[in-house]
Amino acid sequence: MDKRYWLIGGVSGAVLALAGTRMVWNTAVKAQTPKRIPVERKPAMPYQDIEFLSDGLRIQGWFIPSKIQEDQQHLTDHNTIKDPTDHMDSTTSSPLMIIAHGWGSNRSRVLRYIEPLWEAGYALLMYDARSHGHSEPIEAPSAYTFRDDILAALDYAVHIPEIDPQRIGVLGHSMGGLGTILSLPYGLPVRAVITDSMPAQFESVLEAEFKRRGLPLFPMANIIPRIWFYRSHISLKEYQQKNTVFSINEARKEADLPILMIHSRGDAFIPPTELEFVMGQVTPPIETLFVDTNGHSSSQKDPHFWAKVLPFLDEHVKHAQPRTKAITQSPIVNKTTAKKMNIRVWKSPISWLKSVNEKASATDN
């Protein structure tokens, strides 16, 4: 009789343990799956719907020609333009700003940035990261998939004839900023990077997502991250070692890339201490700006935001001098380290690298 009770108890315990494990796994998967928010707004200025691939999956976005080019181009009756490749005879090329949204957001949520940039003469490219907006889903989204989507957007952008591939900048909000920073070891062919309200430490990403989902930090914070990294094929140890500070410092060994990092003192979702963390460790120092607005997505409302951003971009992007040195990828991006860091090794040279290097060679001659 006793043995039977022990057997029943053992089986019951195993069932409960299995059920508990399944519950934790499902919670982790749900927390790693961003909520799909529909693209409800569109640009007020003429734009084109675009599509490009990131790791074989379709990315949906918008291309907005610069204000100067708008006057030169034939517009349709539906407030859109033809395919950019139809305008091969364009006599002017514009600087471009790529705008990357954050986790659980989409391109319509970062329309708040575009009007001052467009008025200042920049063309704009915006897109939905995979598993966001209208783009195709991926099993385990992460900062690394945001990184790869930035690379794919750049690959697309340099093939737009109206765009000067030597005058491209990126503005990334929150996770979009983190993905941009993680892509720096590739030797991105951009002249400047701006991040707004960017998480710099994994612990902050974890706390923010748990807060968003209403999950308790204990004991979930010790379990769920391991599931996230397992599903994403990422080593937590490598992620912590090759963090944002590492990416910035390593990339700037190869080139002096201007970086402006902005954070609001009133951001309770991703606290401004994230920017302080980066400031204390990057070498040489980067440009920074603290603004005084409430919330995670309102930095641009502070007048100091545009007073800093527009002159920064004018100097480093719009009026950038032609490159005299071809861009090279960081030495850390090789097959061994790429496998450890989950970094894709592109065919060398990849298309945008080839495009910019050809122009650099022409300048040398």
N, C-alpha and C positions, 0 to 999 in steps of 0.2 A: 504493500500500500504506500509506504513512504517513497519508494522508488518511483511510483506512478506520479505522486504529487511533485516530486523533484523534476520529473520529465515535463509535466504540464507547466510547472513554473519556468523551466528553462525555455520551453517553446514560446510561452507567453512573453518572456523577457526578450527573446530574439525578435519576435514580431514587433514589440514596442520599439526596440532599438532600430529595426529596419524602417518602421513608420517615422520615427524621429529623424533618421538620416534623410529619408525621402522629403520630409517637410523642410529641413534645413536646405537641402539641395534645391528644391523648388523655390524657396525664398531667395536664395542666392541668384538663381537664374532670373527671377522676376526683377530683382534689384539691378541686374546687369542688362535689363532690357528697357531702353528708354521709352517713355510714353510717346506715342505718335501724336504730334500736334499738327493739325492741318495748316497748309499754307493759305492763309485767309486774306492776305494783303499782297498787292503787287506794286512795283515801282511807279511813281507818278510821272517819271520821264520815259521816253521811248526805250524799249528793251527788246531783247530776243530770248526766247526759251532755248536753252542749250542742254546737251546731254554728252557725257563722257564716261569713260570706264575707270573704275578703281578696283584692281584685283579681279577684273572680269565682271564686276557688278555695275549696273547703270546708276550714274549720279545725275540728278536733275538740278538745273540751275538757271541763272539769268546772266546775260552779258548786257551791260549798259554802255553804249559808246559815250565818249566824252562829250561835253556840251559843245565844244568847237566842232567836232565831227558830226554832231546832230544837224548842224546847219548845212553841212556839205552832202549829207546822205538823203536819198529818196525814201520818205517814210510811207508806209502803207496806211490804209484807212483805219486799221485796227490798233494803232499806237504801238506797232511792232516793226522791226526792220527785217530785211532779208538776212540770209546766212552771211556771216562775216566774210567767208571765203569768196563771196561774189564781188567784193570790193577790192580787187587786186590792184586797181589803178589809184588807190588812195595816195595822195602826195604828202600827207602828214601822218605821223605816228604819235600815239598818245601814251603818257604814263598810265599805268594800271595799278589799281588797288584791289587785291583779293581780300574778301571779308569772310571770315570763318566763324560760324555760330558755335554755341556751347552745347553741352549735354542736355538732351530732352528739349531742344529748341529746333529752329529751322531758319531758312534764309529770310522769311518774312519778319522774324523777330529781330533781325539786325538791320532792317531798313532804316532804323533810327540814325545810323551813321552816314547814310549815302548822300543826302542833299548837300552838306557843306563840302564834301569831297568832289561831288559832281560839279558844283558851282566853281570849285577851284581848278577845274580842268582835267580831272582824272576820269578815265574809263573805269568801270567797276565790274567785277566778276563775283557772283554770290552763288552758293550751292547748298544743297541739303547733304550733310554727311550721311554715310550709309546707316540704315536703320532709323533715319530721321526724315521728316517731311515726306516728299514723294520719291525719295531714292530707295533702291532695293535694300532688303534687310541682310544682315550678317548675323551669324549665330552668337558671337560673343563680342559685342562692341567694346572698345577700350580707347585709352589715349593713343595707343599705337594705330588703331584704325583711323582715328582722326588725323594722325601723322601721315598715313598713306594717302588719305583723301586730299590733303594739302599738296602732296607731291603730284598726284594725278591732276589736280586743278592747274598746277603750274605747267605740267606737260601739255595740257589743252591750251592754256592761255598764250603760250609763245607761238602758237600756230595761227593766231588771229592777226591778219595782216595790218590792221589798224594799230596794233600794239607794238611799242618799242620794247623788245625783250630785255633791254639793258636798263629799263626804268620801271621795275615792278616792285611793289611793296605788299606786305601782308598785315592786316589788322585782325587779330584773333581775340574773340571774347571767351573768357572762362576756359572750357575744355578746348575750344578752338585755338586759344593762345597756347595752351600746353602742347597740343599736337604740333603746332608750328615750331615751338622751341625744341621738341624732340626730333624734329626733322633737320635741325641745323647741322648735324654731323655730315649730312649729304653735300654740304657746300652749296646750299640753295642759291640759285641765280637771282636773288632779290637784293635790292639796295638798302632796304630798311625793314624792320619788324616792329610792330606795336602790339602789345598785349594789354587787355583790359580785364581786370578782376580775375586774374589767372590763378588757379590752384598750383602751388609749387611742391607740395609734399603729399605723398600718398595718404597719410593720415587725415589730411584735410578733405581730400576727395571722399574718403570713407565716411567721415563724420557728416559731410554735406549730404551724401546720398542716403545715409541712415536717417538723417533728419527729414529729408524729403519723403522717405517711405514710412516714417514713424516707427522705425525699428530700434530696439534697445542696443546700445553699444556692447553691453555685457549680457550674455557671453558671445553674441553673434560676431563681434569685431575680431574674435580670435579664430573664427571658423570660416565665415563667408568670404573673406579676401582670398583664402587658399583655393576656394572653389573658383572664384573669378580668375585667378591667375592660371589655374589648371585648365579651365575652358578656353582661355586665350592663348595657351601655350607660351606663357611668359613665366620666367623665374622671378619670384619676389626679391630674392637676393640681388640678382642682376639689375632689376628695376631700381632698387634702392641705391645701388652703387652708381648706375648710369642715369642719374636723376637730372632734373632741370638744370641745376648748377653745373653739373658735368657737361651737359650738352652745350651750354652757352660757352663755358671756358674752353672746351675742346674745339668747337667750331671757330672761335675767335683767334685761335692760334694760327689758323690758315689765312684769315682775312679780318679786317677791322669792320665787322658788320654793325652798323648803328642799330641799337635796340632801345626802345622807349617802353617802359612798363608803367602802367597806370593802375591805381586801385583807389576805391572810395573808402574813406574812414567810416562811412555808415553802412558798409556791407556786412551784414550779419550772417550771410550764407557762406561765403568764402572770406574770412577775415583779412584785414589789411596786414596782419602779421605775416602773411604769405609773401608779400612783397619785401617786407623787412628781412625775412629769411634769405631771400635771394640777394638783396643788397649787401648783406654781411659776408657773402661768400664768393661773388663773381669778381674776376680779375681780368682786365681792368674794369673800373666801375661803369655801369650802364646809366643811361638817363632814366629818371623816375619822376613820377608826379602823383601826389596824393590829392584827391579832390574831396569835396564835402557834399555828398548827396546820399540819400537813403536808398538802400536796396542793392541788389546784385547787378542790375541791368540799367543803371541810370547815370553812369559816370559822365556821359556826354552832355548832361543837363547843366553841369557846372561850367561857367564861362571859361574857366582856366583850362578846361579840356581842349577846346578847339584853339585857344590862344597858344597852346603848346604843340598840339598835333600838326596843325597846318604849316607852321614854319619849319617844323622838323621834317615833314614830308617834302616841302618845297626844296629844302637844302639837299636832302639825301636821295630823293626819288625824282621829282620833277626836273630839277636842274643838275642832276647827277652827270658827271663827266663820263665819257666812254671808258670802259675798262681797258687798262693797259696790260692786264695779266689775266690769263685764262683761269677759269674757276676749276678747282680740283676738289674732289671729295676728301673728307678727313681721312687720315691714315687708319683711324679706328674702324672704318667701314670696309672690312674684308670678310671673306667667307667664314672665318672662324668666329670673329667677334659678332658678325651679323647673325649667325646662328644662335649665339648666346643671348643677344639683345633682341632677337626677333625682328631684325632689320632686314628688309628685302634688299638683295644685291641686284642693282639694275644692270642691264646690258651696257657695256661701256663703249663710247659715251652714250648716255641716254639722250633722247631727242632735244630736250631743252638745254642740256649741257652742251650739246653739239652746236645748237643755234647760237648761244651766247659766245662760245669759244671761237666760232667762225668770225663773229664781229670783232672780238678782241684781237684776233690774228690780223684782220684787215686794218685795225687801228695801229698795230705794231708796224705794219708795212707803210 
